[in-house]
Amino acid sequence: MTENNQEKMELNHEPVPGYRMAFFISITVGSLYLTLILYHTLF
């Protein structure tokens, strides 16, 4: 078989509930922490 005739394999999984919210919370906390550091270094 040539490369054009082969089927493409796809790896997928079911999403785990709660990870999206944990991701956004961690990004928010990290951003607030960096903002606090920047604020204290400028003032």
C-alpha positions as CSV (number, residue, x, y, z in Angstrom):
1,M,0.0,0.0,0.0
2,T,1.1,3.5,-0.7
3,E,1.0,6.3,1.9
4,N,-2.0,7.9,0.3
5,N,-4.1,4.7,0.6
6,Q,-3.5,4.1,4.3
7,E,-6.1,5.1,6.9
8,K,-5.2,7.7,9.4
9,M,-5.3,6.5,13.0
10,E,-6.9,8.9,15.5
11,L,-6.3,8.8,19.2
12,N,-9.2,10.3,21.2
13,H,-10.4,10.1,24.8
14,E,-13.4,11.1,26.8
15,P,-12.9,14.5,28.6
16,V,-12.6,14.3,32.4
17,P,-15.0,16.7,34.1
18,G,-13.4,19.4,36.3
19,Y,-10.1,19.8,34.5
20,R,-11.2,22.8,32.5
21,M,-12.3,24.6,35.6
22,A,-9.1,23.8,37.4
23,F,-7.1,25.0,34.4
24,F,-8.9,28.4,34.4
25,I,-8.6,28.8,38.2
26,S,-4.8,28.1,38.1
27,I,-4.3,30.5,35.2
28,T,-6.3,33.2,37.1
29,V,-4.4,32.7,40.3
30,G,-1.0,32.7,38.5
31,S,-2.0,35.9,36.7
32,L,-3.0,37.6,39.9
33,Y,0.2,36.6,41.6
34,L,2.4,38.0,38.7
35,T,0.3,41.2,38.8
36,L,0.9,41.5,42.5
37,I,4.7,41.0,42.0
38,L,4.7,43.6,39.2
39,Y,2.8,46.1,41.3
40,H,5.2,45.7,44.2
41,T,8.3,46.2,42.0
42,L,6.9,49.3,40.4
43,F,5.6,51.1,43.5
